[in-house]
Amino acid sequence: MSTEKTTLNEVDIQQLSDSVISLQIDEEGKVLRRVRSFVRRQGRLTPGQENALKKYWPIIGLEYQATPLDFDAIFKNKGPITLEIGFGMGNSLVTMAQNNPEQNFLGIEVHLPGVGACLHLAHEANISNLRIMCHDAIEVLENMIPAHQLDMIQLFFPDPWHKAKHFKRRIVQTAFLDLIHEKLKIGGIFHKATDWENYAEWSLDLLNQHPKFKNLSTSNDYVPRPESRPITKFETRGTNLGHGVWDLMFQNLE
Ligand SMILES: C[S@@+](CC[C@H](N)C(=O)[O-])C[C@H]1O[C@@H](n2cnc3c(N)ncnc32)[C@H](O)[C@@H]1O
């Protein structure tokens, strides 16, 4: 897909949806299968989402490529950068970008209708401090985010993968913490929120065991929801089902 296009067409949109993961081949030419934190779902686009993808992706979207991003060139300032993984429909991400115009935001989501919805909201909000990607966030972190550039990484209500046989799909794993540690600045913060108690405990254990993160909770477990974090769509769904909410905030020590 050409990056110089001023609008996308249906073929470009299909290509965007088809390329959320990259084909990885080993030395013997075999396709490598990695465990992903999501299952690819097609999901129909509403006319509004399709229109937003056509018109606003060329302005706000960033295509996946296996080369490091130049944040100075992208945001044209040296303000703090927040990366959000799995922004869903983008409501809370756009609200945060709107409330913090001096900061920069990069949102990553694999679900194309969510990307369309977020583009629509970003256009309505008339903001210029947000860029959006439609690709597996793990690949983006591995290949596109230079070391020690991010002030904040946020992960709000990631898929809990609640059955034990699926725990390997949970995005929070030791390897993930190693990866985000490398991308956060010293003093940068990882903020996770979940409505699934077992996933909160799982994350707390892994983070507490990690030598390079410090818990910002005064009780050494969870923090109250910071004012800066808007209530998300999945949070509301969880709360309506009677779930609790657990926020974790850990600082990168070195
Ligand atoms: C349960 S939803 C939560 C959405 C939103 N944060 C909220 O609170 O409403 C989790 C989202 O993460 C996305 N996701 C899961 N793994 C991802 C990955 N590796 N890269 C990008 N997005 C991912 C899913 O597509 C899904 O939209």
The ligand as an ORCA input file, in Angstrom:
! r2SCAN-3c Opt
* xyz 0 1
  C     -10.824     -6.738     25.878
  S     -10.407     -5.573     24.683
  C     -10.199     -4.048     25.598
  C     -10.298     -2.839     24.726
  C     -10.135     -1.479     25.441
  N      -8.815     -1.321     25.991
  C     -11.177     -1.272     26.498
  O     -10.838     -1.311     27.682
  O     -12.344     -1.063     26.137
  C      -8.727     -5.992     24.298
  C      -8.290     -5.442     22.957
  O      -6.906     -5.710     22.756
  C      -6.703     -6.001     21.387
  N      -5.435     -6.765     21.301
  C      -5.167     -7.959     21.884
  N      -3.901     -8.327     21.635
  C      -3.348     -7.333     20.885
  C      -2.058     -7.165     20.300
  N      -1.081     -8.080     20.462
  N      -1.837     -6.054     19.572
  C      -2.824     -5.121     19.418
  N      -4.059     -5.235     19.936
  C      -4.315     -6.337     20.671
  C      -7.937     -6.769     20.980
  O      -8.163     -6.710     19.592
  C      -9.022     -6.065     21.774
  O      -9.625     -5.024     21.036
*
